[in-house]
Amino acid sequence: MKNYNTLLLLTASLIILLSHSACQKSDELGYTIPTTYNFENVDYSGQTQRIDMLAELATYAKSANTTNSSSLSATKMIDMYNNSNTPFSDADLNTSTKQIKNKVATGFQNEFESYMNAQETASLSTNLVAMQNQAGILTSNDGNESFLFNENGVELAQVIEKGLASACFYYQSTVVYLGPTQMNVDNKAVVAGKGTNMEHHWDEAFGYFGAPIDFPSNINNLQLWAKYSNKVNSILGSNSKIMNAFFKGRAAISADDYDARDAARETIKAEWEIILAAVAISYLNDAKANATDPALCYHYLTEGYAFIMGLKYGASKSIPDTDIDTILTFLAGSPNPLQANFYNTTDQDITNTINMIANTFTTLKDVKASL
């Protein structure tokens, strides 16, 4: 009986100790960090609208992916990019004051219009089979998927979609909203529905990630970066890492804890870049796994290529632009997707490209084959 009572006392003490430990962080900080993005005065509707605009643009750009499909209009794509001439099926987007183009990283805005013009040209050949020096359609070996490629085996619809996800959303979130200018703003005056200027900028950064407020417990209806994070989450645990940082940073701002805010900022920037690098490797692995299926191989190669391009647009910049260009050239002969050529890419080229990325992002070295 004595031993039993002793055990009960030890168990009770342990429970009290664990309970104290669980609350201690909140007590020490003086504020609570929630487990969902559920704060007062949150508004990132502009980011949601731009994500929806890109979704419509990408859907249209991919609508020429089947044999004998209608040709595309570069003018329509550019109108979607600029939000001009009511190009969207969603009337709310047409009346929105938001657009994608003016939020794209400086110096890259016009490049995407050139990709749209090239996509229109490629779409004139949907009656042809894609091959070297000939744009057209390729269908997967099982007949379930088909894609429009330009004359070099590049799927420009993926360059447009993944490129803008990086050059606009990733850039705006990590470089602009989490950057010094947008974080060194007023954090006292509260605007109903938007919070302080600093809170609002943090919310806008979160909005571009494309996650529901209860991600990662909820993985339904993920958009863009939340979806890409979830693709590699089983290997990296990326969902919780980046979401916990968003929770901590927003709570810290409301509590004027700028050291904690800054730590969360750096975590988001670093983890988002790792997600991008990991997803690039993942798609390159998919290309290698489908080497005997040209449609799927070139489709995945384009996605991997586009994500490598995306490394240019973030805040962390673990790889200089010149080195990114070197990696793209090694993979496809050129850092310009309009000059890249996947018909010349070998299995060894893909392997070497994966190794180049993993050698920079050392946390990926041991898991690169599993991504």
Secondary structure, 3 states (H helix, E strand, C coil): CHHHHHHHHHHHHHHHHHHHHHHHHHHHHCCCCCCCCCCCCCCCHHHHHHHHHHHHHHHHHCCCCCCCCCCCCHHHHHHHHHCCCCCCCCHHHHCCCCCCHHHCCCCCHHHHHHHHHHHHHHHCCCCCECECCECEEEECCCCCCEEEECCCCCCHHHHHHHHHHHHHHHHHHHHHHCCHHHHCCCCCCCECCCECHHHHHHHHHHHCCCCCCCCCCCCCCCCHHHHHHHHHHHHHCHHHHHHHHHHHHHHHHHCCCHHHHHHHHHHHHHHHHHHHHHHHHHHHHHHHHCCCCHHHHHHHHHHHHHHHHHCCCCCCCCCCHHHHHHHHHHHHCCCCCCCCCHHHCCHHHHHHHHHHHHHHCHHHCCCCCCC
